[in-house]
Amino acid sequence: MTETLSEKPTPLTGKALLTKVKELSHLPRRETAKRCGYYNITKNQQTRVNLTDFYDAVLAAKGIPLDPDGAKDGRGREPTYKVSVHKNGQIVIGSTYTNAMGLKPGDEFEIKLGYKHIHLIQMDRADSDENGAGGNDE
């Protein structure tokens, strides 16, 4: 990293973060976090290392999110895992949830109704092809 401490750091994430942490394993934790971009410069020009953000990023990069329910949807709201039926009878599952599951446009689900619940069961592409959705066998 060639940035000076007066610039706003861009923290590393994902594989890049894990690689850098491994490279810097001989350094103290605070120095490692700082070199990975997890710091701020205060009004008094003091360097403040953000260890909590650093640890959260390392855990997330390893696939261990501390608070999976706390992901923001980009508009300042947190997902609640609650929905209501709209006036037109539809239930909308927001992009926060579909993104968290890695769903893509065209993914298909089987709907199973219970007494007071609905199960959405994701179908594999191979399953939908076998059921005639993928081609014409006649």
Secondary structure by P-SEA (a helix, b strand, c coil): ccccccccccccccaaaaaaaaaaccccaaaaaaaacccccccccbbbbaaaaaaaaaaaaacccccccccccccccccccbbbbccccbbbbcaaaaaaacccccbbbbbbbcccbbbbbbbcaaaaaaaccccccc
